[in-house]
Amino acid sequence: MDDDNRICVGAIGGAFGVHGEVRLKSFTADPEAIADYAPLASEDGARSFEVQIVRAINQGFAARLSGVRSKEDADALKGERLYVPRERLPQLPDDEFYHADLIGLEVVDTGGARLGRVRAVQNHGASDLLEVQAPGTSSTVLLPFTREAVPTVDLASGRIVADPPHGLFDD
């Protein structure tokens, strides 16, 4: 499966219990919907899993994955990220984006000056933050992903136009 055609929808946090259940973190908008996109593929594409959500647990779900029968099988998958083909996911409204589509985009200010590239999208509870890596440095800035701070996302041209809060990026 082409990397550009896959979206990471979850990750395995290790075993949950002793009967082969896993701790499953969902990255989908409706967390329980992760099972609806199955089969989910491993990062290298070598394995594929059907998913059955057993119950909600702290920071995710206890889930059964096809082919995972023991605690040892489940522990061996700890840290594995799970992917689906993009076409299996729903189309988004114009003002919503998959995180995978934002990562790598160039960020410029409203005057066209380059601020950096999106390295990651983070969410610590309130709203999404774009982690922007400044040009020629390893330092990053967390830019609120709000309509005020990010008025334009142009996927076709690979650019984000930002109007960051004063002082966020050193002038």
C-alpha positions in Angstrom: 0.0 0.0 0.0 1.4 3.4 -1.0 2.3 5.5 2.0 0.5 8.6 0.6 -2.6 6.5 0.3 -2.7 5.3 4.0 -3.9 7.0 7.1 -2.9 6.1 10.6 -6.1 5.4 12.6 -4.7 3.9 15.8 -1.9 2.4 17.8 -1.6 -0.7 20.0 -0.5 0.1 23.6 0.3 -3.5 24.5 -1.7 -6.3 26.1 -4.8 -5.8 28.2 -5.3 -8.8 30.4 -4.1 -12.3 29.7 -6.5 -13.5 27.0 -5.0 -11.7 24.0 -6.9 -8.4 24.2 -4.9 -5.3 23.4 -5.0 -1.7 24.5 -6.1 0.2 21.4 -5.7 4.0 21.0 -8.0 5.4 18.4 -7.1 8.4 16.3 -10.5 8.6 14.5 -12.9 11.5 15.2 -15.4 9.1 16.6 -13.0 6.8 18.6 -15.2 3.7 18.5 -15.5 4.0 14.7 -12.0 2.6 14.4 -13.5 -0.9 14.2 -15.7 0.1 11.3 -12.6 0.7 9.1 -11.2 -2.8 9.5 -9.2 -4.6 8.4 -6.4 -2.4 9.8 -2.9 -3.0 8.5 0.3 -2.9 10.4 2.8 -0.2 9.5 4.8 -2.4 7.3 1.6 -3.8 5.7 2.6 -7.4 6.5 -0.3 -8.0 8.9 -3.9 -7.2 8.7 -6.4 -7.2 11.6 -10.1 -7.4 12.1 -11.1 -5.4 15.2 -13.7 -6.0 17.9 -14.0 -3.3 20.6 -14.6 -5.1 23.9 -15.0 -2.0 26.2 -13.7 1.5 26.9 -10.7 1.8 29.2 -8.5 4.7 30.2 -7.1 6.4 27.1 -8.6 4.0 24.6 -10.3 0.6 24.3 -9.7 -3.0 25.2 -10.0 -4.8 21.8 -9.7 -8.2 20.2 -7.6 -8.3 17.0 -7.9 -11.3 14.7 -4.9 -13.6 15.0 -3.9 -12.3 18.5 -4.7 -15.1 20.9 -2.4 -14.6 23.9 -0.9 -11.9 26.2 2.4 -12.6 24.5 0.9 -12.0 21.0 -0.6 -8.8 22.2 2.6 -7.6 23.9 4.6 -8.3 20.7 2.4 -5.7 19.0 3.0 -2.9 21.5 3.7 0.4 19.7 2.4 -0.9 16.3 0.6 1.8 14.4 -2.5 0.7 12.4 -3.4 2.0 9.0 -6.3 2.0 6.5 -6.4 3.1 2.8 -7.6 6.7 2.5 -10.5 5.7 0.3 -12.0 3.7 3.3 -12.3 6.9 5.3 -15.2 9.4 4.9 -14.8 12.6 2.9 -14.4 15.5 5.2 -16.1 18.9 5.1 -14.1 21.7 3.5 -12.9 23.1 6.9 -11.7 19.7 8.3 -8.4 17.9 7.5 -6.7 14.6 8.2 -3.6 15.2 10.3 -1.6 13.2 7.7 -2.5 15.8 5.1 -1.2 18.7 7.2 2.2 17.2 8.1 4.9 18.5 5.8 3.0 21.5 4.6 4.9 24.8 4.3 3.7 27.5 6.7 3.9 31.1 5.6 2.6 34.3 7.3 0.0 36.6 5.7 2.9 38.5 4.0 4.3 35.4 2.5 7.3 35.1 4.8 8.2 31.4 5.4 7.6 30.4 9.1 8.5 26.7 8.6 6.9 23.3 8.0 4.3 21.3 9.9 6.2 18.5 11.7 3.3 17.1 13.7 -0.3 17.8 14.8 -0.9 17.6 18.5 -3.9 17.7 20.7 -3.6 18.1 24.5 -7.4 18.4 25.1 -8.6 21.9 24.1 -7.9 22.0 20.3 -5.4 20.9 17.7 -1.9 22.5 17.6 0.4 22.5 14.6 4.0 21.8 15.5 5.9 24.0 13.1 9.6 23.5 12.6 11.4 26.8 11.8 13.7 26.8 8.7 17.3 25.8 9.4 16.7 24.8 13.0 15.4 21.9 15.1 13.3 24.1 17.3 9.5 24.0 16.9 6.6 26.3 17.7 3.1 25.2 18.6 0.6 27.1 16.5 -3.0 27.0 17.5 -5.0 25.3 14.6 -7.9 27.8 14.8 -9.5 29.8 12.0 -8.0 33.0 13.5 -4.4 31.7 13.6 -4.6 29.6 10.4 -7.0 31.3 8.0 -6.0 29.3 5.0 -5.0 25.7 4.4 -4.3 25.1 0.7 -3.6 21.3 0.2 -3.3 21.7 -3.5 -0.4 24.0 -3.3 1.0 22.4 -0.1 0.8 25.6 2.0 -0.8 27.0 5.1 -1.2 30.7 5.6 -0.9 31.6 9.2 -1.7 34.7 11.2 0.0 33.7 14.4 -0.6 35.4 17.7 1.9 38.3 18.2 5.3 37.1 19.5 4.7 33.4 18.8 7.3 33.3 16.1 10.4 35.4 16.9 10.5 38.3 14.5 
